């Protein structure tokens, strides 16, 4: 077993910490604390280096938010400050991730570079490999074992995870830092950057057990969702109990009660395998119903269309594209895939109540049909308020009707929004 050593000096390198700060800031530049650090990144990289080298870094307490998922479940999301906690975790990833990733089998795909549901490398393309596995049973029946782990992240045993970290690293200072983060709470906190990497390490022995001991040929794992295909139904039942025993005795985890073994359907009248956003059958691969419905709701939002196109173009969705995309956006597939989407509205979202009766400057706007209420309009305005760019949106019909009559060449202009049985621009209706 190859354990890496002498990585603490790499972690405390100022240039690496600077890269970690920029990586941690991706997609979060709208937050004030992030902008404060990015204003002087070299200064904060030096401070972070001194904090680590002198042993002064201590993980901050988590802030817990409750979030509802699309399935109606409530999840606890644990949040840490951007600086120094998230920056330190990104720095650890830069140092350790190559060794961590090299320990994983080719059958796990989530949160891994150059792997994924539809990545460009066929060996690590989950969608491609599931289709190939089904095609290998073209003229034969195939059964599917589908199971996932009950409360996987909160149920992780921190002692076992600490031992797993020692399988890959023998630098005592790095291990002490990993332990500080690992034992900062029970299990793996959802929302922690390292949690999505550590869950793959934690379940790595399970992958090895299924591939090397059980000799499962067609095995796929996406985070805690497990799928195994076989012609032998009784063999799948045996494997199910052996996997459950391995989870409990080796990893202190349990499978939930939704585990099932079922025959894979040959057409749409029979049951398919719902996995990774697609529904697989012998004769077709379709996109999951919830994704299709979300795509239909957001078909007018041009910045969302390419994201959904990236999903549906990898399955049998020709009619879906024709019905949802081409009809409403008057574009062909090649235009949508290669189209660069402009994001004109900057700054934070602000409620209209906060700007009523106060001077604003309108910089840009869009007015379109509402997706939720038929025969009504929806507007989005880029404004400058109190010297900062903000944007506001909503179904304010008086405002929509006025903005539809304005030539954008006259932008920007100053105005005040009033509220009298509905929001309107000052001077556009009789205020008496």
N, C-alpha and C positions, 0 to 999 in steps of 0.2 A: 504494500500500500504506500503510495507516494504522498507524503505529507509535506506541505511547503513550510519554509522557515524564513526568518529574517525579512518579514513583510512589514514590521512596524515602521522602519525607516521610510519605506515607500508610502505608507499611510500618512506620515507626518510631512511629506514633501509638499511645499507650498504650491507648486504648479498643479499637482494632483488635486489638492484641496480647492484650488480655483476652478478646475474643471468640474469637481463635484458640486460646487455652488451653482454653476451655470446649469448643470444637469438637473439639480433639484428645483431650479426656478422655472423649468419648462412648463408652460401652461398655467403658471401661477403669477404672472407679472402684474396682474390687476390688484394684488394684495399689497397693502402699504408696507408691511414688514419685509416683503420680498423686494420691493422697489428700493427700500432703504439700504438693503445689503448690496443690491446691484449698482447702486450709485457709487460705492467704494469697494468693489470686490476684492482688490488686493489687500486692503486694510483688514477686512474680515477674514481673508485666508490666513494672514499672519496671526491674527488673534486666535483662530481655530488651531493653527499649528502649535502655538504656545500652550493653549488649553490642553491639547492632547499630550504633548511632550512632557508637560509638568504634572500630568495625571489629575488635572482639575476638572475634566469633563464628567458630568453626572447627568444621566437621562432625566429629562423633565417629566413631571406627572402628566398623564394623558387627560385630554378633555374628551368627554364621551357625548356623542350625539346619537339620537335614535333616527334611523332612516327606514322608510318603507320601500321594499323592492317592488318590481313590476308584478311579482306573484302574490303581493299582499303580505309578505312576511316582514316582521320588524327585525332590524339588525342594529347592533351597537357598533358605531364607527368610532374608532379611537384616533384622536388627532394629537400631533406633537407640533411644537413651534418649528417654523422653517429653519431658524438659526438658533442654536447650533445643531439640533437633533437630526433633522432631515438631511442636512448637509453632511454630517458625520456618517449617516447610514449610506448615502450615495458614495462617499469616499470608500467605505468598507466594500461596497459592491465593485468599485473599480479595481480594488486590490484582489479580492477573493473570487469574483464571479467566474473567471476563466476556469479555475480549479473546481469550483462547485459544478459548473455546467458539464465539465468533462466526465463527471461521475455518473451522469444520468443516462438512461437508455434512450433509444430513438423513439420510444412509444409514449413519451409525455411531451406536451406541446405548450402549455400555458406559461406566459411571462418569461419566455426564453428567446434570446436573440436568434434570428434566422430560423425560428420555428413558429408554427401557428396553424390556424384552421385553413388558411389559403396562402401560405407563404410560397415564395418562388422556387424553393428547393424541394423537389419531389419527395426526397427521403424524409423530410420533416414537414410535409404538407398533410395534415390530418384528413382533410376532406378527400384528397386524392387517394390516400391509403385505405380509407374506409370503403370507397368505391371499388378499388382494386380487390379488396378482400371479398366484397359481395360478388363481384364478377367471377371470382374463382369458384363460386358455388352456382354457376349459371344454371345447370341442369339438375341441381340437387337441392334438397331442403337444408336450411341452416337455422340454427337456434341461437338466440342472443341472451347472454347474461348481462343485465344492466343493474348496477348498484352504485350507491354513493355513501359517503361517510357521514354519520350523524354529527352535526355541530363540529365539523372538522377543526377549524382554527381554534376555537376556545378549548377544545379537548386535548390539544397537543400537550404532552408531558415535557416540561421544561428541562428535567434531568436528562431525559433521553435525547432531546435536542442538543444539550450541552455536550453529550458524548458524541453525537454525530459531528458537531463542529470539530472535535478533537480527532476525527478520522481524516480531516483534510488539512489541518494546520497544527503546528507544534510551537509556534511563536507564543510564548507565555503572555506577553503584553497584549497581543491581538486577542488571544483567548479571554483574557481578563475583560477587555472591552466588549467582546461578544457576549460574555456572561452578564455584564452590566445591563445590556439591552435586553437579553433573553429573559432575565429574572426581574424585569421591570414591571411585570404583571403576569397573571395566570394565562397560560396558553399563548397563542399567537394573536395579537390584537389585529382585527380587521381594520385596514387603513394605514398600518405601519408599512413603510417601504420594504423593509427586509422580510416581512411576513410572507409576501408572495414568492420570495426566493427560497426562504427556509422551508416552506411547505413542500416544495419539490425535493429538498434534501431529506426531509423527514420521511416522505413516502418512497424515497429511493429504494430502500430494502424491500418494500412491497413489489415494486417493479421487477426487481431481480428475482424474487421468489416466484412470481407468476411466469416470467419468461424462462428462467433457468431450472427451477424445480418442477413446476407444473407443466412446463414445455408448451405453454399456450402459444399458438402460432399467430392468431389474430387478436391482439390485445391492444387497447387504447385507453389512455388516461388523460383527462383534461381537468387539472386541479384535483378535486376529490370525486369526480365522476368517472366510473370505471365501466368499460364495455369489453366483453370477450365473446367471440363467435366460434361456434363449433357445430359439426354435424351430429355429434353425440350428445343428446339431451341429458342422459344419466351422468355423463362425464362433467357437464356443466354444474349439475347439482352437487357432485362431489367437490369440484373446485370451489363452489360457493362456500361450503362449510369450512374448507381448508383456509380460504382467504379470510373468513370471519374469525377463525381461530388465530391466524397469524396477526390480524389487526389487533386483537385483544391482548394476546400474550406477549407480542413483540413490541407493539406501538401504543398500547393502552387506548385504542380507538374502537368504535363500534360502527357497524353498518346500520343504516336506518331501515325501517320496515318496508320501504318502497322497492326493495330489490325484487327483481322479476326474471324469470326465464320464459321466453316466448318464441314462437316461430316467426321469422322475418317474412312479411307479406310480399306477394308477387305483384300486386297491383294496388290502386288507391282504395279499393274496397276492403283491403286487409291491413292489419296493423304494421306500421313502419317503425324504424328506430329513430327516435327523436334525440339527437345528440349534436352538440356544437353548433346549434342554430339551423340545422337541416333535419329533414325527415327522409330517411333512406329506405328504399324498397328495391326489389330485384329489378324492376323495370324503370325506375325513375328516382331522381333526387330532387326534392322540393324544399323551398325555404320554409322555416317554421312559421306557423300561422300568426303568432304575435309580431314577428318581424314584418310580415306582409302587411298587417294592419297598421303598424307604426309607419311603414313606408307610404301607405296610402294617405295617412293623415298629414304627413310632412312632404307630400309631393310638390307643393308650391314653394317650399323653402329651398332655394337653389343650393345653398351651402350644405344641405343635408343629402341631396340627391346622389352625389358621387359616393358617399359613404355606403348608402344602401345598394348602389349599383355594384360596389366592390363585393357585396355579399351575393346578390342574385345572379350575377353573371357567371358564377361558378356552379350553377345548378340548372335544372330544366325549367327555365323561367321566361321563355320567349314570349308567351302570351301575357305574362304578368308585366313585362317591360312595355309591351305594346299598349296594354290597358291603362297602366298607371303613369308611365313616363312620357312616351311619345305623344299620347293624346293631349296631355295638359301642357307640356313644355315645348312641344314642336321642335324637338331635337332628336337626332339619331344617336345610337349607342356610342359611336366613336367620339362624338362631340362631348357627351356627358362624361365619359371616362377621362378624357384629356383636358377637360375644362378647368381652368383655374378660377376658383370661387373668390370673389372679392368680399371682404368683411368690412363694410364701411363704418360700422358703428363702434365707437371706442368708449373707454371709460366704464364706470359702474352703472348698473341699472338703478334708476331712481323712481319712486312712486310719484304719480302726478300730484298727489296731495301735498307733497313737500315743496312744489314750485308754484302752487296757486297764489296769485296776487303778488308774485315776485318777478322782477325782470329776468328774462332769459334771451339768449341768442340762438335762433334756429339755424343750424349749419347744413342739415340734410334731412330727408324724410323719404319714406315709402308708404304707399297706401295700396292695399290689396284686399281681395274678398276674404272674409273671415272663414277659417276652417271649421269653427265650432258652431257658429250661428248663421244659418242661411240668410241670404239677402241683406247682410250687414257688412260693414267694412272694418278693417283693422289697420292701425297706423303704427309706425315706429319712427321716432324723431331723434336725430342726433342734435344735442343742444350743448351750449356752454352756459353753465350755471355756477355762479360764485367763482368764476375764473377757471373752472375745470370742465373738461368734456364729460358729459353724461349722456345716457339715452333713456327714453321713456317709450312705452308701448301700451296699447290697449284699444278697445273698440269704442272710441269716442266719436260719435257720428258727426256732431257739429264741426269738430276739428278736421275730420276726414274730408267733409264736403268743401271746407275752405281750402285745404291744402291741395285738393285735386284741381283747383282753379289757378294755382300759383305756378308760374314759370320758374324752374330751378335756376335759370340764369340770374334771377334776382336774389339768390341766396348769397351770403347770409343776411338775415334781418332780425331786428330786435322786436320783441313783443311781450305781452303779459297774458297769462291764461287766467280767466275768471271762472267761477262756478256759481251758476244760478239755474237750478233744475237741469244741470248738465254742463260739461266743460265747454268753453268757447274762448276764442281769441278776443281780446279787448277791442271794442269798436266794430265787431262784425254783426252783432245783433242789438236790438233796442234794449238797453239795460234799465229802462224805467219800469 
